[in-house]
Amino acid sequence: MPQQTLKCAFCRGTGHNPHFGDSCPVCQGRGSNTLTGKHMACGACRGSGRKGGSTMTCYTCGGVGAVPDTRTRARISRRSAQQITHLFY
C-alpha cells in the first residue's frame, strides 16, 4: 500500500503543541504524520485536527486531519442497469 507523509494538522507542522508548552501529542514533535493507503479530509474537523474550537484533538481522526477513504465508485454497465430496472417494473 502506498504511504503518504502529511504535515500534522493539529500543530500545523511545527511539532509543538499549540496550546501547551510540550511537543505535539499527535505527531510526537515530528511535524508530520505518515499514513498508509488512501485518505481524505476528516469530515468532523474539516481537516483541522481540532475538536470544534477547543484545545482538544478531534475524536474522529485523532488530530491527524485525515481519515481512511471509504468511498467506493460503483460502476454499473448500461446492460446491468437495464436488468436491475427490469426487476422493479
C-alpha positions in Angstrom: 0.0 0.0 0.0 1.3 3.5 -0.8 2.4 5.6 2.1 1.9 9.4 2.3 3.5 11.9 4.6 1.3 14.8 5.6 2.0 17.9 7.6 0.5 17.5 11.0 -2.9 19.2 11.1 -3.0 19.7 14.9 0.3 21.6 15.3 0.4 22.8 11.6 3.8 21.2 11.1 5.6 22.9 13.9 6.0 19.8 16.2 4.9 21.9 19.2 1.6 21.7 21.0 -0.1 25.0 20.0 -2.0 25.2 23.4 0.6 23.9 25.9 4.4 24.0 26.2 5.3 20.4 25.2 5.6 18.6 22.0 2.6 17.8 19.8 0.6 14.8 21.1 -0.4 13.8 17.5 3.0 13.7 15.7 5.2 13.4 18.8 7.2 16.5 17.7 8.0 15.3 14.2 5.7 17.9 12.5 4.3 15.3 10.1 2.3 12.0 10.1 2.8 9.0 7.8 -0.4 7.4 6.5 -0.8 4.2 4.6 -3.4 3.8 1.9 -5.9 6.3 0.5 -7.1 9.0 2.8 -9.5 12.0 2.7 -10.0 15.1 4.9 -11.8 14.4 8.1 -15.4 15.5 7.9 -15.8 16.1 11.7 -13.0 18.7 12.0 -12.7 19.6 8.3 -9.1 18.7 8.3 -8.0 20.9 11.1 -7.3 18.1 13.6 -9.1 20.0 16.4 -12.4 19.4 18.0 -14.8 22.3 17.3 -13.0 25.4 18.6 -11.3 23.7 21.6 -7.8 22.7 22.5 -8.6 19.0 22.2 -7.8 16.8 19.3 -10.6 15.6 17.0 -12.2 12.4 18.2 -12.8 11.1 14.7 -9.3 11.4 13.2 -7.2 11.6 16.4 -5.8 15.0 15.4 -4.3 13.9 12.1 -6.9 15.7 10.0 -7.5 12.8 7.6 -9.4 9.5 7.7 -9.3 6.4 5.5 -11.1 6.9 2.2 -14.1 4.6 2.4 -15.8 6.0 -0.7 -16.4 3.5 -3.4 -17.2 4.2 -7.0 -20.0 2.0 -8.3 -19.6 1.4 -12.0 -22.6 -0.3 -13.5 -22.8 -1.1 -17.1 -25.8 0.0 -19.2 -26.9 -3.6 -19.6 -26.7 -4.2 -15.8 -28.7 -1.1 -15.1 -31.4 -2.2 -17.6 -31.6 -5.6 -15.9 -31.9 -4.0 -12.5 -34.6 -1.6 -13.7 -36.5 -4.5 -15.3 -36.7 -6.2 -11.9 -38.6 -3.3 -10.5 -41.0 -2.6 -13.3 
